[in-house]
Amino acid sequence: MDNFLVVTNKQKDSTFACTNRIRGYLERHGKCCLTETGDVSELNIPSGTECVIVLGGDGTLLRAARNAADAKVPLIGVNLGTMGYLAEVDSAYVEEALDQLMADDFTREKRMMLSGRVSCADRAKERREDCALNDIAITRRGSLQIITFHIYVNGQLLHTCHADGILVATPTGSTGYNLSAGGPIVEPHAQLILLTPICPHTMSSRTIVLSAEDEVVIEIGENKKGAVQEVEACFDGSVKLEMYAGDRMEIRRAEKVTEMLKLSQDSFVEVLHRKMDV
């Protein structure tokens, strides 16, 4: 690889010490390296970029993933955060990682993404859609209230759930919000969809595991007391779309994928043990 883009979370690298360290190392080896901050709404990936190096944590990598998938450019993360499950490279070993990248000594991993489209009950409003590498969370907003969700799979009613929210996650996202909500950890190369309730108003609610080929539709139900159901659909913790009673979110596997570069030979179980101490 010869052409790199470094995307920096300036809250994690406020003096740009790590950013300049990477850029300087690559340029001393005759490579092209451009830099960008990770807090922009639309990441500009120049034509010819062969690799996006993301400095920060998993949140920064997720924000960059949407644009990298559109540009069909692979990502690798340098962990400047806490757990950094998606960010493989430790900042102390940046030079070794860069040597591997320049020598094309890596494995390419394609991670499935989710596409979500909101259809409003008010047909005059246009449909809105986006995609996510980790998850799409549909949660309450405004006052404290239980939300009614009608969940359909492939056109058939699966369940009516009363909860704070519903989380639809990919295998990559299984170690994120899904895990905190009590969902299972899934091997990231699996092809499936996780459907996990958030604080359900029941004693028996569990995650439902679906095929990656299934289509999930989540409809916002009416409040029994007549109060307005204010809901927010959040893609990877960043892009947010408002929803109201009668609105529907159609979720399916996205056509595009996020390509990530893996440098180590550690198995999924080894990484899980090191990151989460399970």
Sequence and secondary structure as in RCSB ss.txt:
>XXXX:A:sequence
MDNFLVVTNKQKDSTFACTNRIRGYLERHGKCCLTETGDVSELNIPSGTECVIVLGGDGTLLRAARNAADAKVPL
IGVNLGTMGYLAEVDSAYVEEALDQLMADDFTREKRMMLSGRVSCADRAKERREDCALNDIAITRRGSLQIITFH
IYVNGQLLHTCHADGILVATPTGSTGYNLSAGGPIVEPHAQLILLTPICPHTMSSRTIVLSAEDEVVIEIGENKK
GAVQEVEACFDGSVKLEMYAGDRMEIRRAEKVTEMLKLSQDSFVEVLHRKMDV
>XXXX:A:secstr
  EEEEEE TTTSTT HHHHHHHHHHHHTT EEEEEETT SS    TT  EEEEEE HHHHHHHHHHHHHHT  E
EEEE SSS SS  EEGGGHHHHHHHHHTT  EEEEEEEEEEEEE SSTTS  EEEEESSEEEEEE SS   EEEE
EEETTEEEEEEEEEEEEEE SGGGGTHHHHTT     TT  EEEEEEEEESSSS   EEEETT  EEEEE   TT
    EEEEEETTTEEEEEETT EEEEEEEEEEEEEEE S   HHHHHHHHH  
